[in-house]
């Protein structure tokens, strides 16, 4: 029975963490873009739509984005520390943590997408005169 050399385990661990960091970077970039998009929706809501529930939905999604970003930034620091100094093997537990973060992100993406569809449906009511 052969054993895997420690340096190969470390290379694998670092590659997996690097992959997670890259994916995390994509998530945070997308959330920043969502926030910018919400800024535009808020302006349109104030100038044209003027429906309080729409403004409240924008604010609620913005709060969720801020909370998710804070959570992801903390996670990023944990990953960077583990990448540089850690010795813990990249195992099913670590993968499960990352997949939980992904699920949280994807739920927020889905909620944002649903809001956009609702917002555009409201906008279809308006006609140019």
Backbone as CSV, one residue per row, in Angstrom:
resi,resn,N_x,N_y,N_z,CA_x,CA_y,CA_z,C_x,C_y,C_z
1,UNK,0.835,-1.162,0.000,0.000,0.000,0.000,0.892,1.240,0.000
2,UNK,0.674,2.116,-0.981,1.513,3.296,-1.088,0.819,4.485,-0.427
3,UNK,1.610,5.385,0.071,1.069,6.599,0.687,1.377,7.775,-0.222
4,UNK,0.535,8.756,-0.146,0.711,9.955,-0.960,1.672,10.879,-0.214
5,UNK,2.692,11.359,-0.903,3.645,12.262,-0.235,2.955,13.529,0.261
6,UNK,3.458,14.064,1.359,2.861,15.234,2.000,2.827,16.439,1.072
7,UNK,3.859,16.612,0.260,3.882,17.782,-0.635,2.767,17.712,-1.666
8,UNK,2.387,16.513,-2.101,1.285,16.392,-3.059,-0.050,16.709,-2.394
9,UNK,-0.201,16.310,-1.149,-1.419,16.637,-0.413,-1.524,18.141,-0.246
10,UNK,-0.397,18.797,0.082,-0.393,20.245,0.254,-0.706,20.955,-1.057
11,UNK,-0.157,20.467,-2.166,-0.438,21.078,-3.470,-1.924,20.958,-3.785
12,UNK,-2.488,19.792,-3.542,-3.925,19.586,-3.775,-4.755,20.515,-2.898
13,UNK,-4.407,20.613,-1.620,-5.118,21.468,-0.677,-5.078,22.915,-1.146
14,UNK,-3.900,23.378,-1.529,-3.749,24.773,-1.965,-4.498,25.032,-3.272
15,UNK,-4.497,24.071,-4.189,-5.241,24.236,-5.439,-6.747,24.335,-5.189
16,UNK,-7.243,23.499,-4.316,-8.681,23.528,-3.999,-9.064,24.843,-3.323
17,UNK,-8.223,25.314,-2.413,-8.510,26.587,-1.745,-8.438,27.723,-2.753
18,UNK,-7.466,27.674,-3.649,-7.342,28.710,-4.682,-8.589,28.723,-5.573
19,UNK,-9.087,27.541,-5.918,-10.325,27.449,-6.709,-11.481,28.083,-5.958
20,UNK,-11.581,27.805,-4.664,-12.644,28.390,-3.850,-12.507,29.912,-3.786
21,UNK,-11.277,30.402,-3.657,-11.049,31.849,-3.629,-11.445,32.502,-4.951
22,UNK,-11.129,31.857,-6.052,-11.512,32.398,-7.364,-13.028,32.451,-7.518
23,UNK,-13.693,31.393,-7.091,-15.150,31.363,-7.172,-15.747,32.437,-6.257
24,UNK,-15.191,32.590,-5.087,-15.638,33.598,-4.136,-15.470,35.000,-4.716
25,UNK,-14.386,35.233,-5.419,-14.157,36.517,-6.075,-15.254,36.802,-7.102
26,UNK,-15.654,35.793,-7.846,-16.742,35.942,-8.809,-18.040,36.322,-8.090
27,UNK,-18.319,35.653,-6.988,-19.549,35.934,-6.239,-19.575,37.372,-5.753
28,UNK,-18.483,37.822,-5.163,-18.470,39.188,-4.624,-18.576,40.222,-5.738
29,UNK,-17.963,39.951,-6.873,-18.084,40.861,-8.013,-19.530,40.948,-8.477
30,UNK,-20.194,39.809,-8.552,-21.595,39.797,-8.971,-22.481,40.543,-7.966
31,UNK,-22.222,40.370,-6.687,-23.019,41.061,-5.677,-22.794,42.570,-5.750
32,UNK,-21.581,42.993,-6.034,-21.315,44.417,-6.227,-22.100,44.943,-7.428
33,UNK,-22.145,44.162,-8.502,-22.918,44.546,-9.683,-24.408,44.615,-9.368
34,UNK,-24.906,43.667,-8.573,-26.314,43.691,-8.175,-26.618,44.972,-7.406
35,UNK,-25.714,45.372,-6.548,-25.918,46.578,-5.758,-25.998,47.814,-6.648
36,UNK,-25.141,47.886,-7.646,-25.180,49.000,-8.601,-26.502,48.989,-9.355
37,UNK,-26.931,47.810,-9.755,-28.206,47.680,-10.459,-29.365,48.137,-9.568
38,UNK,-29.309,47.793,-8.288,-30.353,48.228,-7.358,-30.364,49.746,-7.219
39,UNK,-29.204,50.378,-7.311,-29.156,51.842,-7.291,-29.989,52.412,-8.440
40,UNK,-29.839,51.822,-9.603,-30.596,52.276,-10.773,-32.091,51.998,-10.610
41,UNK,-32.422,50.835,-10.091,-33.829,50.515,-9.844,-34.439,51.497,-8.841
42,UNK,-33.688,51.856,-7.820,-34.196,52.787,-6.808,-34.490,54.153,-7.422
43,UNK,-33.628,54.610,-8.317,-33.855,55.891,-8.993,-35.121,55.819,-9.845
44,UNK,-35.268,54.746,-10.596,-36.457,54.584,-11.441,-37.704,54.497,-10.575
45,UNK,-37.605,53.804,-9.454,-38.760,53.689,-8.554,-39.168,55.057,-8.029
46,UNK,-38.207,55.865,-7.611,-38.515,57.189,-7.057,-39.079,58.138,-8.108
47,UNK,-38.568,58.071,-9.329,-38.971,59.021,-10.360,-40.212,58.597,-11.134
48,UNK,-40.419,57.302,-11.277,-41.484,56.839,-12.168,-42.510,55.946,-11.468
49,UNK,-42.053,54.893,-10.867,-42.953,53.870,-10.330,-43.691,54.377,-9.084
50,UNK,-42.959,54.899,-8.135,-43.508,55.482,-6.906,-44.449,54.527,-6.168
51,UNK,-43.977,53.301,-5.959,-44.730,52.292,-5.209,-43.862,51.888,-4.019
52,UNK,-44.400,52.109,-2.818,-43.620,51.897,-1.599,-43.147,50.450,-1.454
53,UNK,-43.962,49.482,-1.875,-43.554,48.079,-1.734,-42.338,47.764,-2.611
54,UNK,-42.231,48.420,-3.737,-41.060,48.219,-4.605,-39.817,48.789,-3.923
55,UNK,-39.951,49.971,-3.351,-38.823,50.573,-2.625,-38.408,49.692,-1.450
56,UNK,-39.385,49.119,-0.776,-39.079,48.239,0.359,-38.381,46.962,-0.108
57,UNK,-38.811,46.422,-1.240,-38.150,45.233,-1.785,-36.701,45.530,-2.167
58,UNK,-36.485,46.688,-2.754,-35.113,47.085,-3.107,-34.261,47.157,-1.844
59,UNK,-34.790,47.773,-0.817,-34.056,47.906,0.442,-33.798,46.544,1.077
60,UNK,-34.765,45.655,1.038,-34.600,44.322,1.627,-33.516,43.528,0.903
61,UNK,-33.527,43.581,-0.410,-32.497,42.866,-1.176,-31.132,43.475,-0.914
62,UNK,-31.080,44.802,-0.845,-29.807,45.478,-0.558,-29.250,45.024,0.794
63,UNK,-30.112,44.907,1.796,-29.669,44.434,3.118,-29.107,43.022,3.029
64,UNK,-29.805,42.168,2.301,-29.327,40.790,2.160,-27.980,40.750,1.442
65,UNK,-27.810,41.611,0.467,-26.533,41.675,-0.243,-25.419,42.099,0.721
66,UNK,-25.690,43.112,1.536,-24.677,43.592,2.478,-24.306,42.487,3.478
67,UNK,-25.304,41.809,4.007,-25.036,40.725,4.959,-24.265,39.581,4.306
68,UNK,-24.652,39.243,3.094,-23.969,38.169,2.379,-22.533,38.569,2.049
69,UNK,-22.338,39.815,1.632,-20.986,40.293,1.343,-20.109,40.229,2.590
70,UNK,-20.646,40.639,3.739,-19.877,40.590,4.981,-19.482,39.153,5.309
71,UNK,-20.427,38.249,5.143,-20.172,36.830,5.389,-19.109,36.298,4.432
72,UNK,-19.211,36.667,3.163,-18.248,36.187,2.170,-16.864,36.791,2.382
73,UNK,-16.797,38.041,2.826,-15.493,38.664,3.102,-14.804,37.966,4.272
74,UNK,-15.580,37.622,5.290,-15.020,36.874,6.424,-14.525,35.505,5.951
75,UNK,-15.316,34.863,5.126,-14.935,33.559,4.581,-13.667,33.673,3.729
76,UNK,-13.565,34.753,2.967,-12.374,34.971,2.142,-11.121,35.074,3.017
77,UNK,-11.227,35.795,4.118,-10.084,35.916,5.021,-9.693,34.561,5.609
78,UNK,-10.698,33.761,5.953,-10.430,32.416,6.468,-9.701,31.574,5.425
79,UNK,-10.174,31.651,4.177,-9.541,30.877,3.112,-8.104,31.339,2.854
80,UNK,-7.889,32.647,2.859,-6.536,33.171,2.632,-5.589,32.740,3.748
81,UNK,-6.075,32.775,4.970,-5.256,32.331,6.101,-4.937,30.849,5.970
82,UNK,-5.950,30.077,5.628,-5.734,28.633,5.458,-4.779,28.363,4.293
83,UNK,-4.904,29.118,3.238,-4.032,28.948,2.067,-2.574,29.204,2.443
84,UNK,-2.340,30.264,3.194,-0.967,30.649,3.536,-0.366,29.823,4.667
85,UNK,-1.162,29.586,5.710,-0.575,29.026,6.934,-1.152,27.686,7.354
86,UNK,-2.294,27.322,6.812,-2.985,26.134,7.289,-2.359,24.838,6.839
87,UNK,-2.697,23.820,7.564,-2.231,22.471,7.235,-3.392,21.485,7.170
88,UNK,-4.622,22.005,7.365,-5.792,21.140,7.378,-6.071,20.642,5.968
89,UNK,-6.280,19.360,5.853,-6.554,18.751,4.550,-7.877,19.267,3.994
90,UNK,-7.939,19.415,2.678,-9.187,19.808,2.020,-10.038,18.552,1.904
91,UNK,-11.023,18.439,2.776,-11.827,17.228,2.834,-13.305,17.549,2.619
92,UNK,-14.141,16.553,2.861,-15.582,16.704,2.636,-16.184,17.795,3.516
93,UNK,-15.655,17.964,4.710,-16.176,19.001,5.612,-15.929,20.388,5.039
94,UNK,-14.716,20.618,4.574,-14.381,21.921,3.980,-15.211,22.143,2.713
95,UNK,-15.379,21.113,1.915,-16.194,21.217,0.710,-17.640,21.557,1.059
96,UNK,-18.155,20.945,2.110,-19.530,21.202,2.534,-19.711,22.664,2.953
97,UNK,-18.733,23.226,3.647,-18.785,24.640,4.045,-18.851,25.518,2.804
98,UNK,-17.995,25.220,1.833,-17.972,26.024,0.605,-19.293,25.895,-0.155
99,UNK,-19.830,24.708,-0.228,-21.094,24.507,-0.936,-22.250,25.218,-0.219
100,UNK,-22.177,25.309,1.098,-23.190,26.069,1.842,-23.103,27.550,1.467
101,UNK,-21.890,28.071,1.365,-21.701,29.470,0.950,-22.238,29.669,-0.469
102,UNK,-21.996,28.708,-1.332,-22.498,28.779,-2.710,-24.018,28.790,-2.730
103,UNK,-24.640,27.933,-1.932,-26.103,27.879,-1.872,-26.687,29.205,-1.399
104,UNK,-26.062,29.803,-0.396,-26.509,31.106,0.099,-26.433,32.145,-1.011
105,UNK,-25.325,32.147,-1.723,-25.138,33.082,-2.842,-26.189,32.835,-3.928
106,UNK,-26.397,31.584,-4.299,-27.342,31.267,-5.373,-28.782,31.631,-5.002
107,UNK,-29.136,31.492,-3.739,-30.476,31.906,-3.304,-30.649,33.408,-3.464
108,UNK,-29.606,34.154,-3.155,-29.661,35.603,-3.322,-29.733,35.978,-4.797
109,UNK,-29.003,35.275,-5.643,-29.078,35.510,-7.090,-30.497,35.254,-7.581
110,UNK,-31.092,34.178,-7.130,-32.457,33.833,-7.532,-33.453,34.903,-7.069
111,UNK,-33.297,35.358,-5.836,-34.183,36.395,-5.319,-34.032,37.691,-6.121
112,UNK,-32.808,38.039,-6.450,-32.544,39.241,-7.244,-33.175,39.104,-8.634
113,UNK,-33.052,37.939,-9.216,-33.624,37.689,-10.540,-35.144,37.812,-10.518
114,UNK,-35.778,37.257,-9.500,-37.237,37.355,-9.367,-37.663,38.803,-9.217
115,UNK,-36.909,39.565,-8.416,-37.228,40.975,-8.245,-37.132,41.715,-9.576
116,UNK,-36.093,41.436,-10.335,-35.932,42.114,-11.631,-37.115,41.832,-12.547
117,UNK,-37.560,40.605,-12.575,-38.715,40.253,-13.413,-39.953,41.016,-12.941
118,UNK,-40.170,41.073,-11.641,-41.307,41.827,-11.096,-41.188,43.308,-11.446
119,UNK,-39.985,43.847,-11.315,-39.764,45.262,-11.597,-40.025,45.567,-13.069
120,UNK,-39.504,44.733,-13.947,-39.721,44.952,-15.382,-41.187,44.754,-15.760
121,UNK,-41.880,43.884,-15.084,-43.318,43.704,-15.316,-44.062,44.984,-14.951
122,UNK,-43.679,45.600,-13.843,-44.280,46.882,-13.451,-43.977,47.943,-14.504
123,UNK,-42.755,47.967,-14.988,-42.369,48.982,-15.982,-43.118,48.834,-17.306
124,UNK,-43.536,47.618,-17.625,-44.259,47.410,-18.881,-45.595,48.148,-18.900
125,UNK,-46.100,48.495,-17.744,-47.369,49.218,-17.665,-47.244,50.650,-18.184
126,UNK,-46.045,51.175,-18.131,-45.827,52.562,-18.529,-45.581,52.649,-20.028
127,UNK,-46.210,53.665,-20.627,-46.060,53.860,-22.068,-45.515,55.251,-22.320
128,UNK,-44.776,55.364,-23.359,-44.244,56.673,-23.764,-45.351,57.495,-24.381
129,UNK,-45.431,58.750,-24.039,-46.490,59.619,-24.584,-45.925,60.646,-25.493
